[in-house]
Amino acid sequence: MDAAAASQLAGTAFEFPAFICVLFVGVVLSNGLAALGWYRIFERAVSLLGNVSLGLFLAIALMSLRLGDLVSLALPLFAILVAQALAMAAYAIFVIFRVMRSNYDAAVLAAGHCGFGLGATPTAIARMQAITDRFGPSHLAFLVMPMVGAFFIDIANAIVIKLFLLLPICQ
């Protein structure tokens, strides 16, 4: 079904990478089947698979990293990392936390946003899991951050890249 959707969009202005179609079909199926009462997703199984997948992703990413090639870039990378971490912390504290009503869910979302800003969606999930493992669950944060980070951002990136490729300078 997802391959059919991707092939139908191929060559149009709405052409997206295949994984975007897979994400969209998964969201429609899970929400549609739950709304009809035909199938309910077992959340603990999804959480377990997510944790295993996150662990595998991080292990593979770290194993493929060649640190010897990065030695000459250590100081500039460190300076960029410090500046980015300070900017993300300030944004999370003064914007995200306050805009999201300054409660526990806002704190977990702010931590996830820091992880997202410093890495990617798996980093955000790992940061939020570290906080919720210690202080308790935040269902709102685990609904919002993965949806925005993994689904909407991927769609926005695909649209922006597609639009930039349509510019005359890229032809």
MARNU-184404 format. One record per residue: residue in one letter; x, y, z of N, C-alpha, C in turn; chain. Coordinates in steps of 0.001 Angstrom, whole numbers. Layout:
% residues N
<dodo rest="A" n_u="X" n_v="Y" n_w="Z" ca_u="X" ca_v="Y" ca_w="Z" c_u="X" c_v="Y" c_w="Z" kette="A"/>
...
//
This chain:
% residues 171
<dodo rest="M" n_u="815" n_v="-1185" n_w="0" ca_u="0" ca_v="0" ca_w="0" c_u="866" c_v="1260" c_w="0" kette="A"/>
<dodo rest="D" n_u="1936" n_v="1251" n_w="810" ca_u="2805" ca_v="2420" ca_w="860" c_u="3624" c_v="2561" c_w="-416" kette="A"/>
<dodo rest="A" n_u="4024" n_v="1446" n_w="-1021" ca_u="4756" ca_v="1515" ca_w="-2284" c_u="3846" c_v="2040" c_w="-3386" kette="A"/>
<dodo rest="A" n_u="2578" n_v="1685" n_w="-3317" ca_u="1617" ca_v="2180" ca_w="-4301" c_u="1438" c_v="3687" c_w="-4159" kette="A"/>
<dodo rest="A" n_u="1367" n_v="4155" n_w="-2910" ca_u="1229" ca_v="5596" ca_w="-2682" c_u="2461" c_v="6335" c_w="-3185" kette="A"/>
<dodo rest="A" n_u="3637" n_v="5791" n_w="-2913" ca_u="4873" ca_v="6437" ca_w="-3362" c_u="4952" c_v="6457" c_w="-4877" kette="A"/>
<dodo rest="S" n_u="4547" n_v="5372" n_w="-5529" ca_u="4607" ca_v="5332" ca_w="-6999" c_u="3569" c_v="6254" c_w="-7631" kette="A"/>
<dodo rest="Q" n_u="2422" n_v="6447" n_w="-6968" ca_u="1404" ca_v="7354" ca_w="-7490" c_u="1870" c_v="8819" c_w="-7436" kette="A"/>
<dodo rest="L" n_u="2680" n_v="9124" n_w="-6443" ca_u="3171" ca_v="10492" ca_w="-6282" c_u="4442" c_v="10769" c_w="-7075" kette="A"/>
<dodo rest="A" n_u="5061" n_v="9731" n_w="-7619" ca_u="6326" ca_v="9888" ca_w="-8352" c_u="6135" c_v="10807" c_w="-9553" kette="A"/>
<dodo rest="G" n_u="7039" n_v="11775" n_w="-9672" ca_u="7005" ca_v="12695" ca_w="-10805" c_u="6071" c_v="13872" c_w="-10616" kette="A"/>
<dodo rest="T" n_u="5330" n_v="13917" n_w="-9506" ca_u="4429" ca_v="15038" ca_w="-9253" c_u="5107" c_v="16029" c_w="-8304" kette="A"/>
<dodo rest="A" n_u="4428" n_v="17121" n_w="-8052" ca_u="4958" ca_v="18107" ca_w="-7113" c_u="4926" c_v="17582" c_w="-5682" kette="A"/>
<dodo rest="F" n_u="4161" n_v="16521" n_w="-5429" ca_u="4034" ca_v="15938" ca_w="-4091" c_u="4857" c_v="14680" c_w="-3931" kette="A"/>
<dodo rest="E" n_u="5887" n_v="14515" n_w="-4734" ca_u="6739" ca_v="13333" ca_w="-4626" c_u="7577" c_v="13423" c_w="-3358" kette="A"/>
<dodo rest="F" n_u="7486" n_v="12387" n_w="-2539" ca_u="8229" ca_v="12299" ca_w="-1293" c_u="9041" c_v="11027" c_w="-1287" kette="A"/>
<dodo rest="P" n_u="10042" n_v="10958" n_w="-422" ca_u="10748" ca_v="9687" ca_w="-244" c_u="9766" c_v="8616" c_w="249" kette="A"/>
<dodo rest="A" n_u="10073" n_v="7366" n_w="-22" ca_u="9153" ca_v="6274" ca_w="292" c_u="8849" c_v="6193" c_w="1782" kette="A"/>
<dodo rest="F" n_u="9813" n_v="6518" n_w="2643" ca_u="9557" ca_v="6381" ca_w="4080" c_u="8508" c_v="7364" c_w="4575" kette="A"/>
<dodo rest="I" n_u="8333" n_v="8513" n_w="3897" ca_u="7281" ca_v="9457" ca_w="4277" c_u="5922" c_v="8822" c_w="4035" kette="A"/>
<dodo rest="C" n_u="5780" n_v="8144" n_w="2905" ca_u="4524" ca_v="7452" ca_w="2619" c_u="4272" c_v="6337" c_w="3627" kette="A"/>
<dodo rest="V" n_u="5317" n_v="5635" n_w="4023" ca_u="5180" ca_v="4573" ca_w="5026" c_u="4714" c_v="5172" c_w="6354" kette="A"/>
<dodo rest="L" n_u="5317" n_v="6292" n_w="6767" ca_u="4906" ca_v="6960" ca_w="7998" c_u="3436" c_v="7371" c_w="7931" kette="A"/>
<dodo rest="F" n_u="3052" n_v="7957" n_w="6826" ca_u="1681" ca_v="8437" ca_w="6680" c_u="687" c_v="7277" c_w="6713" kette="A"/>
<dodo rest="V" n_u="967" n_v="6208" n_w="5994" ca_u="73" ca_v="5040" ca_w="5985" c_u="-5" c_v="4425" c_w="7379" kette="A"/>
<dodo rest="G" n_u="1114" n_v="4354" n_w="8098" ca_u="1102" ca_v="3816" ca_w="9454" c_u="253" c_v="4645" c_w="10394" kette="A"/>
<dodo rest="V" n_u="349" n_v="5968" n_w="10299" ca_u="-461" ca_v="6849" ca_w="11147" c_u="-1941" c_v="6682" c_w="10825" kette="A"/>
<dodo rest="V" n_u="-2280" n_v="6652" n_w="9545" ca_u="-3678" ca_v="6505" ca_w="9140" c_u="-4235" c_v="5156" c_w="9598" kette="A"/>
<dodo rest="L" n_u="-3473" n_v="4080" n_w="9387" ca_u="-3947" ca_v="2755" ca_w="9788" c_u="-4106" c_v="2632" c_w="11299" kette="A"/>
<dodo rest="S" n_u="-3101" n_v="3041" n_w="12045" ca_u="-3187" ca_v="2871" ca_w="13502" c_u="-4308" c_v="3705" c_w="14094" kette="A"/>
<dodo rest="N" n_u="-4455" n_v="4943" n_w="13652" ca_u="-5520" ca_v="5789" ca_w="14188" c_u="-6892" c_v="5369" c_w="13667" kette="A"/>
<dodo rest="G" n_u="-6963" n_v="4997" n_w="12404" ca_u="-8244" ca_v="4572" ca_w="11834" c_u="-8759" c_v="3279" c_w="12449" kette="A"/>
<dodo rest="L" n_u="-7894" n_v="2287" n_w="12597" ca_u="-8316" ca_v="1021" ca_w="13191" c_u="-8664" c_v="1171" c_w="14665" kette="A"/>
<dodo rest="A" n_u="-7941" n_v="2036" n_w="15369" ca_u="-8263" ca_v="2274" ca_w="16782" c_u="-9597" c_v="3006" c_w="16917" kette="A"/>
<dodo rest="A" n_u="-9864" n_v="3969" n_w="16031" ca_u="-11126" ca_v="4710" ca_w="16089" c_u="-12317" c_v="3804" c_w="15796" kette="A"/>
<dodo rest="L" n_u="-12129" n_v="2853" n_w="14894" ca_u="-13210" ca_v="1913" ca_w="14571" c_u="-13347" c_v="801" c_w="15611" kette="A"/>
<dodo rest="G" n_u="-12353" n_v="669" n_w="16476" ca_u="-12396" ca_v="-372" ca_w="17499" c_u="-12018" c_v="-1750" c_w="16984" kette="A"/>
<dodo rest="W" n_u="-11423" n_v="-1813" n_w="15804" ca_u="-11062" ca_v="-3111" ca_w="15227" c_u="-9736" c_v="-3631" c_w="15750" kette="A"/>
<dodo rest="Y" n_u="-8838" n_v="-2722" n_w="16065" ca_u="-7506" ca_v="-3138" ca_w="16512" c_u="-6919" c_v="-2062" c_w="17405" kette="A"/>
<dodo rest="R" n_u="-6423" n_v="-2458" n_w="18536" ca_u="-5780" ca_v="-1524" ca_w="19452" c_u="-4295" c_v="-1887" c_w="19540" kette="A"/>
<dodo rest="I" n_u="-3419" n_v="-913" n_w="19400" ca_u="-1983" ca_v="-1159" ca_w="19428" c_u="-1542" c_v="-1408" c_w="20863" kette="A"/>
<dodo rest="F" n_u="-722" n_v="-2425" n_w="21059" ca_u="-184" ca_v="-2771" ca_w="22374" c_u="991" c_v="-1846" c_w="22640" kette="A"/>
<dodo rest="E" n_u="766" n_v="-823" n_w="23475" ca_u="1744" ca_v="243" ca_w="23677" c_u="3057" c_v="-254" c_w="24276" kette="A"/>
<dodo rest="R" n_u="3013" n_v="-1245" n_w="25161" ca_u="4255" ca_v="-1744" ca_w="25760" c_u="5133" c_v="-2408" c_w="24706" kette="A"/>
<dodo rest="A" n_u="4522" n_v="-3095" n_w="23757" ca_u="5303" ca_v="-3731" ca_w="22686" c_u="5937" c_v="-2662" c_w="21792" kette="A"/>
<dodo rest="V" n_u="5191" n_v="-1622" n_w="21495" ca_u="5732" ca_v="-532" ca_w="20682" c_u="6879" c_v="150" c_w="21431" kette="A"/>
<dodo rest="S" n_u="6706" n_v="362" n_w="22727" ca_u="7761" ca_v="968" ca_w="23530" c_u="9009" c_v="86" c_w="23567" kette="A"/>
<dodo rest="L" n_u="8823" n_v="-1212" n_w="23732" ca_u="9959" ca_v="-2133" ca_w="23744" c_u="10684" c_v="-2124" c_w="22405" kette="A"/>
<dodo rest="L" n_u="9938" n_v="-2207" n_w="21303" ca_u="10563" ca_v="-2170" ca_w="19976" c_u="11263" c_v="-838" c_w="19736" kette="A"/>
<dodo rest="G" n_u="10662" n_v="247" n_w="20215" ca_u="11294" ca_v="1561" ca_w="20073" c_u="12600" c_v="1644" c_w="20838" kette="A"/>
<dodo rest="N" n_u="12619" n_v="1111" n_w="22064" ca_u="13847" ca_v="1129" ca_w="22858" c_u="14943" c_v="283" c_w="22227" kette="A"/>
<dodo rest="V" n_u="14571" n_v="-890" n_w="21725" ca_u="15551" ca_v="-1760" ca_w="21072" c_u="16079" c_v="-1091" c_w="19806" kette="A"/>
<dodo rest="S" n_u="15185" n_v="-518" n_w="19019" ca_u="15604" ca_v="152" ca_w="17783" c_u="16502" c_v="1345" c_w="18066" kette="A"/>
<dodo rest="L" n_u="16160" n_v="2123" n_w="19090" ca_u="16989" ca_v="3267" ca_w="19461" c_u="18375" c_v="2812" c_w="19886" kette="A"/>
<dodo rest="G" n_u="18442" n_v="1759" n_w="20697" ca_u="19735" ca_v="1226" ca_w="21118" c_u="20564" c_v="738" c_w="19948" kette="A"/>
<dodo rest="L" n_u="19934" n_v="33" n_w="19018" ca_u="20653" ca_v="-446" ca_w="17827" c_u="21141" c_v="713" c_w="16967" kette="A"/>
<dodo rest="F" n_u="20278" n_v="1707" n_w="16777" ca_u="20661" ca_v="2863" ca_w="15972" c_u="21879" c_v="3556" c_w="16564" kette="A"/>
<dodo rest="L" n_u="21835" n_v="3815" n_w="17875" ca_u="22948" ca_v="4506" ca_w="18515" c_u="24224" c_v="3668" c_w="18485" kette="A"/>
<dodo rest="A" n_u="24100" n_v="2351" n_w="18677" ca_u="25280" ca_v="1481" ca_w="18635" c_u="25893" c_v="1466" c_w="17243" kette="A"/>
<dodo rest="I" n_u="25072" n_v="1350" n_w="16220" ca_u="25577" ca_v="1320" ca_w="14845" c_u="26197" c_v="2666" c_w="14476" kette="A"/>
<dodo rest="A" n_u="25544" n_v="3761" n_w="14887" ca_u="26078" ca_v="5087" ca_w="14571" c_u="27430" c_v="5298" c_w="15242" kette="A"/>
<dodo rest="L" n_u="27574" n_v="4869" n_w="16477" ca_u="28850" ca_v="5051" ca_w="17168" c_u="29924" c_v="4104" c_w="16657" kette="A"/>
<dodo rest="M" n_u="29540" n_v="2894" n_w="16244" ca_u="30527" ca_v="1940" ca_w="15731" c_u="31092" c_v="2381" c_w="14390" kette="A"/>
<dodo rest="S" n_u="30291" n_v="3068" n_w="13587" ca_u="30756" ca_v="3474" ca_w="12261" c_u="31517" c_v="4800" c_w="12292" kette="A"/>
<dodo rest="L" n_u="31597" n_v="5438" n_w="13450" ca_u="32289" ca_v="6715" ca_w="13574" c_u="33803" c_v="6497" c_w="13596" kette="A"/>
<dodo rest="R" n_u="34520" n_v="7167" n_w="12704" ca_u="35988" ca_v="7060" ca_w="12653" c_u="36580" c_v="8290" c_w="13322" kette="A"/>
<dodo rest="L" n_u="36952" n_v="8142" n_w="14575" ca_u="37442" ca_v="9270" ca_w="15364" c_u="38789" c_v="9789" c_w="14886" kette="A"/>
<dodo rest="G" n_u="39638" n_v="8928" n_w="14300" ca_u="40945" ca_v="9362" ca_w="13814" c_u="40852" c_v="10422" c_w="12736" kette="A"/>
<dodo rest="D" n_u="39790" n_v="10379" n_w="11941" ca_u="39605" ca_v="11366" ca_w="10876" c_u="39163" c_v="12718" c_w="11414" kette="A"/>
<dodo rest="L" n_u="38682" n_v="12757" n_w="12646" ca_u="38140" ca_v="13984" ca_w="13200" c_u="39105" c_v="14725" c_w="14120" kette="A"/>
<dodo rest="V" n_u="40322" n_v="14225" n_w="14290" ca_u="41265" ca_v="14827" ca_w="15247" c_u="41559" c_v="16284" c_w="14894" kette="A"/>
<dodo rest="S" n_u="41771" n_v="16575" n_w="13633" ca_u="42104" ca_v="17953" ca_w="13247" c_u="40924" c_v="18901" c_w="13416" kette="A"/>
<dodo rest="L" n_u="39730" n_v="18369" n_w="13499" ca_u="38536" ca_v="19197" ca_w="13661" c_u="38051" c_v="19273" c_w="15101" kette="A"/>
<dodo rest="A" n_u="38819" n_v="18727" n_w="16032" ca_u="38358" ca_v="18615" ca_w="17414" c_u="38045" c_v="19976" c_w="18036" kette="A"/>
<dodo rest="L" n_u="38935" n_v="20934" n_w="17913" ca_u="38711" ca_v="22235" ca_w="18546" c_u="37541" c_v="22989" c_w="17912" kette="A"/>
<dodo rest="P" n_u="37469" n_v="23103" n_w="16583" ca_u="36296" ca_v="23782" ca_w="16004" c_u="34986" c_v="23058" c_w="16324" kette="A"/>
<dodo rest="L" n_u="34999" n_v="21727" n_w="16298" ca_u="33785" ca_v="20987" ca_w="16633" c_u="33380" c_v="21214" c_w="18084" kette="A"/>
<dodo rest="F" n_u="34358" n_v="21272" n_w="18972" ca_u="34060" ca_v="21514" ca_w="20380" c_u="33452" c_v="22903" c_w="20569" kette="A"/>
<dodo rest="A" n_u="33997" n_v="23905" n_w="19891" ca_u="33462" ca_v="25267" ca_w="19995" c_u="32035" c_v="25328" c_w="19462" kette="A"/>
<dodo rest="I" n_u="31792" n_v="24673" n_w="18341" ca_u="30441" ca_v="24646" ca_w="17773" c_u="29490" c_v="23912" c_w="18710" kette="A"/>
<dodo rest="L" n_u="29938" n_v="22815" n_w="19286" ca_u="29102" ca_v="22038" ca_w="20202" c_u="28731" c_v="22852" c_w="21441" kette="A"/>
<dodo rest="V" n_u="29694" n_v="23573" n_w="22005" ca_u="29419" ca_v="24391" ca_w="23187" c_u="28422" c_v="25500" c_w="22840" kette="A"/>
<dodo rest="A" n_u="28639" n_v="26171" n_w="21718" ca_u="27728" ca_v="27250" ca_w="21313" c_u="26323" c_v="26701" c_w="21050" kette="A"/>
<dodo rest="Q" n_u="26239" n_v="25570" n_w="20376" ca_u="24941" ca_v="24975" ca_w="20071" c_u="24252" c_v="24504" c_w="21349" kette="A"/>
<dodo rest="A" n_u="24982" n_v="23916" n_w="22273" ca_u="24400" ca_v="23450" ca_w="23534" c_u="23879" c_v="24631" c_w="24353" kette="A"/>
<dodo rest="L" n_u="24637" n_v="25712" n_w="24417" ca_u="24179" ca_v="26891" ca_w="25149" c_u="22938" c_v="27504" c_w="24500" kette="A"/>
<dodo rest="A" n_u="22945" n_v="27585" n_w="23180" ca_u="21783" ca_v="28133" ca_w="22472" c_u="20551" c_v="27254" c_w="22677" kette="A"/>
<dodo rest="M" n_u="20719" n_v="25938" n_w="22604" ca_u="19585" ca_v="25025" ca_w="22795" c_u="19066" c_v="25084" c_w="24220" kette="A"/>
<dodo rest="A" n_u="19964" n_v="25154" n_w="25203" ca_u="19541" ca_v="25242" ca_w="26602" c_u="18769" c_v="26538" c_w="26849" kette="A"/>
<dodo rest="A" n_u="19278" n_v="27647" n_w="26337" ca_u="18594" ca_v="28926" ca_w="26514" c_u="17228" c_v="28906" c_w="25845" kette="A"/>
<dodo rest="Y" n_u="17145" n_v="28367" n_w="24639" ca_u="15867" ca_v="28300" ca_w="23918" c_u="14887" c_v="27390" c_w="24655" kette="A"/>
<dodo rest="A" n_u="15374" n_v="26261" n_w="25153" ca_u="14499" ca_v="25334" ca_w="25867" c_u="13972" c_v="25952" c_w="27160" kette="A"/>
<dodo rest="I" n_u="14846" n_v="26640" n_w="27887" ca_u="14447" ca_v="27225" ca_w="29176" c_u="13523" c_v="28420" c_w="28987" kette="A"/>
<dodo rest="F" n_u="13924" n_v="29347" n_w="28112" ca_u="13216" ca_v="30613" ca_w="28017" c_u="12071" c_v="30622" c_w="27011" kette="A"/>
<dodo rest="V" n_u="12022" n_v="29659" n_w="26100" ca_u="10945" ca_v="29647" ca_w="25109" c_u="10078" c_v="28390" c_w="25260" kette="A"/>
<dodo rest="I" n_u="10651" n_v="27221" n_w="25022" ca_u="9864" ca_v="25982" ca_w="25008" c_u="9165" c_v="25763" c_w="26348" kette="A"/>
<dodo rest="F" n_u="9908" n_v="25819" n_w="27441" ca_u="9335" ca_v="25542" ca_w="28761" c_u="8201" c_v="26513" c_w="29083" kette="A"/>
<dodo rest="R" n_u="8377" n_v="27778" n_w="28761" ca_u="7353" ca_v="28776" ca_w="29097" c_u="6157" c_v="28701" c_w="28157" kette="A"/>
<dodo rest="V" n_u="6408" n_v="28467" n_w="26885" ca_u="5296" ca_v="28379" ca_w="25932" c_u="4432" c_v="27147" c_w="26192" kette="A"/>
<dodo rest="M" n_u="5062" n_v="26078" n_w="26677" ca_u="4330" ca_v="24829" ca_w="26938" c_u="3757" c_v="24782" c_w="28355" kette="A"/>
<dodo rest="R" n_u="3544" n_v="25907" n_w="29009" ca_u="2846" ca_v="26072" ca_w="30285" c_u="3667" c_v="25763" c_w="31534" kette="A"/>
<dodo rest="S" n_u="4958" n_v="25651" n_w="31451" ca_u="5852" ca_v="25530" ca_w="32611" c_u="5467" c_v="24421" c_w="33589" kette="A"/>
<dodo rest="N" n_u="5097" n_v="23249" n_w="33065" ca_u="4772" ca_v="22111" ca_w="33928" c_u="5713" c_v="20949" c_w="33610" kette="A"/>
<dodo rest="Y" n_u="5411" n_v="19779" n_w="34160" ca_u="6285" ca_v="18621" ca_w="33966" c_u="6367" c_v="18219" c_w="32493" kette="A"/>
<dodo rest="D" n_u="5229" n_v="18212" n_w="31801" ca_u="5243" ca_v="17881" ca_w="30370" c_u="6117" c_v="18870" c_w="29600" kette="A"/>
<dodo rest="A" n_u="6067" n_v="20134" n_w="29995" ca_u="6900" ca_v="21150" ca_w="29341" c_u="8378" c_v="20885" c_w="29582" kette="A"/>
<dodo rest="A" n_u="8718" n_v="20432" n_w="30792" ca_u="10121" ca_v="20130" ca_w="31090" c_u="10613" c_v="18953" c_w="30250" kette="A"/>
<dodo rest="V" n_u="9786" n_v="17927" n_w="30111" ca_u="10175" ca_v="16764" ca_w="29299" c_u="10270" c_v="17160" c_w="27829" kette="A"/>
<dodo rest="L" n_u="9333" n_v="17963" n_w="27357" ca_u="9390" ca_v="18436" ca_w="25968" c_u="10614" c_v="19316" c_w="25735" kette="A"/>
<dodo rest="A" n_u="10961" n_v="20156" n_w="26701" ca_u="12145" ca_v="21007" ca_w="26563" c_u="13403" c_v="20153" c_w="26481" kette="A"/>
<dodo rest="A" n_u="13467" n_v="19109" n_w="27310" ca_u="14621" ca_v="18198" ca_w="27248" c_u="14664" c_v="17484" c_w="25900" kette="A"/>
<dodo rest="G" n_u="13519" n_v="17048" n_w="25421" ca_u="13465" ca_v="16400" ca_w="24102" c_u="13851" c_v="17354" c_w="22993" kette="A"/>
<dodo rest="H" n_u="13438" n_v="18609" n_w="23116" ca_u="13799" ca_v="19593" ca_w="22094" c_u="15301" c_v="19838" c_w="22083" kette="A"/>
<dodo rest="C" n_u="15913" n_v="19827" n_w="23276" ca_u="17380" ca_v="19943" ca_w="23331" c_u="18021" c_v="18770" c_w="22605" kette="A"/>
<dodo rest="G" n_u="17513" n_v="17570" n_w="22840" ca_u="18044" ca_v="16391" ca_w="22153" c_u="17837" c_v="16472" c_w="20655" kette="A"/>
<dodo rest="F" n_u="16692" n_v="16984" n_w="20250" ca_u="16404" ca_v="17127" ca_w="18824" c_u="17314" c_v="18175" c_w="18201" kette="A"/>
<dodo rest="G" n_u="17534" n_v="19270" n_w="18910" ca_u="18388" ca_v="20336" ca_w="18395" c_u="19855" c_v="19964" c_w="18354" kette="A"/>
<dodo rest="L" n_u="20271" n_v="19067" n_w="19228" ca_u="21673" ca_v="18655" ca_w="19261" c_u="21940" c_v="17392" c_w="18463" kette="A"/>
<dodo rest="G" n_u="20927" n_v="16772" n_w="17951" ca_u="21145" ca_v="15529" ca_w="17210" c_u="20014" c_v="15248" c_w="16251" kette="A"/>
<dodo rest="A" n_u="19139" n_v="14379" n_w="16670" ca_u="18026" ca_v="13971" ca_w="15829" c_u="16915" c_v="13442" c_w="16734" kette="A"/>
<dodo rest="T" n_u="15863" n_v="12942" n_w="16139" ca_u="14729" ca_v="12431" ca_w="16903" c_u="15136" c_v="11324" c_w="17881" kette="A"/>
<dodo rest="P" n_u="15991" n_v="10359" n_w="17505" ca_u="16384" ca_v="9347" ca_w="18500" c_u="17088" c_v="9944" c_w="19717" kette="A"/>
<dodo rest="T" n_u="17851" n_v="11007" n_w="19531" ca_u="18500" ca_v="11675" ca_w="20653" c_u="17460" c_v="12334" c_w="21547" kette="A"/>
<dodo rest="A" n_u="16449" n_v="12927" n_w="20948" ca_u="15371" ca_v="13530" ca_w="21730" c_u="14634" c_v="12478" c_w="22546" kette="A"/>
<dodo rest="I" n_u="14344" n_v="11350" n_w="21929" ca_u="13640" ca_v="10270" ca_w="22634" c_u="14501" c_v="9752" c_w="23779" kette="A"/>
<dodo rest="A" n_u="15790" n_v="9602" n_w="23563" ca_u="16684" ca_v="9114" ca_w="24612" c_u="16723" c_v="10089" c_w="25787" kette="A"/>
<dodo rest="R" n_u="16761" n_v="11378" n_w="25518" ca_u="16763" ca_v="12380" ca_w="26596" c_u="15450" c_v="12349" c_w="27356" kette="A"/>
<dodo rest="M" n_u="14338" n_v="12235" n_w="26648" ca_u="13043" ca_v="12198" ca_w="27325" c_u="12894" c_v="10917" c_w="28140" kette="A"/>
<dodo rest="Q" n_u="13401" n_v="9803" n_w="27627" ca_u="13333" ca_v="8543" ca_w="28374" c_u="14160" c_v="8620" c_w="29656" kette="A"/>
<dodo rest="A" n_u="15308" n_v="9271" n_w="29601" ca_u="16135" ca_v="9409" ca_w="30795" c_u="15398" c_v="10189" c_w="31880" kette="A"/>
<dodo rest="I" n_u="14667" n_v="11211" n_w="31488" ca_u="13925" ca_v="12010" ca_w="32469" c_u="12713" c_v="11246" c_w="32986" kette="A"/>
<dodo rest="T" n_u="11951" n_v="10631" n_w="32095" ca_u="10742" ca_v="9932" ca_w="32535" c_u="11061" c_v="8663" c_w="33302" kette="A"/>
<dodo rest="D" n_u="12202" n_v="8049" n_w="33070" ca_u="12589" ca_v="6887" ca_w="33870" c_u="12825" c_v="7291" c_w="35320" kette="A"/>
<dodo rest="R" n_u="13295" n_v="8504" n_w="35524" ca_u="13602" ca_v="8965" ca_w="36882" c_u="12423" c_v="9634" c_w="37572" kette="A"/>
<dodo rest="F" n_u="11640" n_v="10432" n_w="36813" ca_u="10603" ca_v="11247" ca_w="37446" c_u="9175" c_v="10833" c_w="37101" kette="A"/>
<dodo rest="G" n_u="8983" n_v="9883" n_w="36216" ca_u="7635" ca_v="9439" ca_w="35878" c_u="7270" c_v="9760" c_w="34441" kette="A"/>
<dodo rest="P" n_u="6194" n_v="9145" n_w="33954" ca_u="5822" ca_v="9261" ca_w="32538" c_u="5280" c_v="10644" c_w="32163" kette="A"/>
<dodo rest="S" n_u="5426" n_v="10947" n_w="30898" ca_u="4847" ca_v="12145" ca_w="30303" c_u="4276" c_v="11741" c_w="28950" kette="A"/>
<dodo rest="H" n_u="3001" n_v="11412" n_w="28957" ca_u="2376" ca_v="10916" ca_w="27734" c_u="2297" c_v="11991" c_w="26655" kette="A"/>
<dodo rest="L" n_u="2064" n_v="13231" n_w="27073" ca_u="1993" ca_v="14330" ca_w="26104" c_u="3315" c_v="14503" c_w="25363" kette="A"/>
<dodo rest="A" n_u="4419" n_v="14478" n_w="26110" ca_u="5733" ca_v="14674" ca_w="25486" c_u="6047" c_v="13547" c_w="24511" kette="A"/>
<dodo rest="F" n_u="5713" n_v="12306" n_w="24880" ca_u="6003" ca_v="11187" ca_w="23997" c_u="5028" c_v="11094" c_w="22836" kette="A"/>
<dodo rest="L" n_u="3962" n_v="11854" n_w="22879" ca_u="3068" ca_v="11952" ca_w="21726" c_u="3542" c_v="13056" c_w="20785" kette="A"/>
<dodo rest="V" n_u="3902" n_v="14201" n_w="21365" ca_u="4241" ca_v="15378" ca_w="20558" c_u="5612" c_v="15256" c_w="19899" kette="A"/>
<dodo rest="M" n_u="6642" n_v="14955" n_w="20678" ca_u="8012" ca_v="14996" ca_w="20148" c_u="8254" c_v="14000" c_w="19008" kette="A"/>
<dodo rest="P" n_u="7893" n_v="12729" n_w="19138" ca_u="8121" ca_v="11829" ca_w="18008" c_u="7291" c_v="12204" c_w="16778" kette="A"/>
<dodo rest="M" n_u="6056" n_v="12666" n_w="17017" ca_u="5203" ca_v="13033" ca_w="15890" c_u="5786" c_v="14219" c_w="15144" kette="A"/>
<dodo rest="V" n_u="6185" n_v="15249" n_w="15881" ca_u="6757" ca_v="16438" ca_w="15247" c_u="8140" c_v="16129" c_w="14681" kette="A"/>
<dodo rest="G" n_u="8980" n_v="15486" n_w="15505" ca_u="10357" ca_v="15237" ca_w="15101" c_u="10497" c_v="14242" c_w="13976" kette="A"/>
<dodo rest="A" n_u="9714" n_v="13188" n_w="14001" ca_u="9897" ca_v="12135" ca_w="13007" c_u="8968" c_v="12278" c_w="11810" kette="A"/>
<dodo rest="F" n_u="7806" n_v="12820" n_w="12008" ca_u="6833" ca_v="12830" ca_w="10913" c_u="6745" c_v="14198" c_w="10243" kette="A"/>
<dodo rest="F" n_u="6374" n_v="15226" n_w="10991" ca_u="6171" ca_v="16539" ca_w="10386" c_u="7474" c_v="17161" c_w="9897" kette="A"/>
<dodo rest="I" n_u="8565" n_v="16986" n_w="10638" ca_u="9842" ca_v="17539" ca_w="10198" c_u="10318" c_v="16845" c_w="8928" kette="A"/>
<dodo rest="D" n_u="10119" n_v="15525" n_w="8850" ca_u="10507" ca_v="14811" ca_w="7628" c_u="9716" c_v="15304" c_w="6422" kette="A"/>
<dodo rest="I" n_u="8436" n_v="15537" n_w="6621" ca_u="7616" ca_v="16053" ca_w="5521" c_u="8058" c_v="17465" c_w="5157" kette="A"/>
<dodo rest="A" n_u="8286" n_v="18310" n_w="6165" ca_u="8728" ca_v="19676" ca_w="5892" c_u="10076" c_v="19683" c_w="5177" kette="A"/>
<dodo rest="N" n_u="11008" n_v="18827" n_w="5618" ca_u="12306" ca_v="18746" ca_w="4952" c_u="12159" c_v="18309" c_w="3505" kette="A"/>
<dodo rest="A" n_u="11309" n_v="17323" n_w="3261" ca_u="11107" ca_v="16851" ca_w="1886" c_u="10532" c_v="17967" c_w="1014" kette="A"/>
<dodo rest="I" n_u="9593" n_v="18737" n_w="1549" ca_u="8995" ca_v="19837" ca_w="780" c_u="10032" c_v="20931" c_w="515" kette="A"/>
<dodo rest="V" n_u="10803" n_v="21298" n_w="1535" ca_u="11804" ca_v="22359" ca_w="1366" c_u="12866" c_v="21934" c_w="357" kette="A"/>
<dodo rest="I" n_u="13340" n_v="20708" n_w="465" ca_u="14348" ca_v="20220" ca_w="-495" c_u="13780" c_v="20210" c_w="-1903" kette="A"/>
<dodo rest="K" n_u="12541" n_v="19756" n_w="-2033" ca_u="11889" ca_v="19725" ca_w="-3357" c_u="11775" c_v="21142" c_w="-3928" kette="A"/>
<dodo rest="L" n_u="11390" n_v="22097" n_w="-3095" ca_u="11268" ca_v="23479" ca_w="-3568" c_u="12620" c_v="24075" c_w="-3948" kette="A"/>
<dodo rest="F" n_u="13658" n_v="23787" n_w="-3167" ca_u="14990" ca_v="24286" ca_w="-3507" c_u="15482" c_v="23674" c_w="-4814" kette="A"/>
<dodo rest="L" n_u="15156" n_v="22409" n_w="-5057" ca_u="15579" ca_v="21778" ca_w="-6301" c_u="14859" c_v="22334" c_w="-7519" kette="A"/>
<dodo rest="L" n_u="13720" n_v="22979" n_w="-7291" ca_u="12979" ca_v="23608" ca_w="-8392" c_u="13509" c_v="24996" c_w="-8738" kette="A"/>
<dodo rest="L" n_u="14391" n_v="25545" n_w="-7895" ca_u="14955" ca_v="26854" ca_w="-8185" c_u="15795" c_v="26809" c_w="-9464" kette="A"/>
<dodo rest="P" n_u="15809" n_v="27904" n_w="-10225" ca_u="16584" ca_v="27907" ca_w="-11472" c_u="18069" c_v="27671" c_w="-11273" kette="A"/>
<dodo rest="I" n_u="18609" n_v="28065" n_w="-10161" ca_u="20051" ca_v="27874" ca_w="-9924" c_u="20405" c_v="26389" c_w="-9787" kette="A"/>
<dodo rest="C" n_u="19437" n_v="25566" n_w="-9436" ca_u="19688" ca_v="24126" ca_w="-9236" c_u="19433" c_v="23312" c_w="-10506" kette="A"/>
<dodo rest="Q" n_u="19028" n_v="23953" n_w="-11544" ca_u="18707" ca_v="23206" ca_w="-12780" c_u="19920" c_v="22901" c_w="-13597" kette="A"/>
//
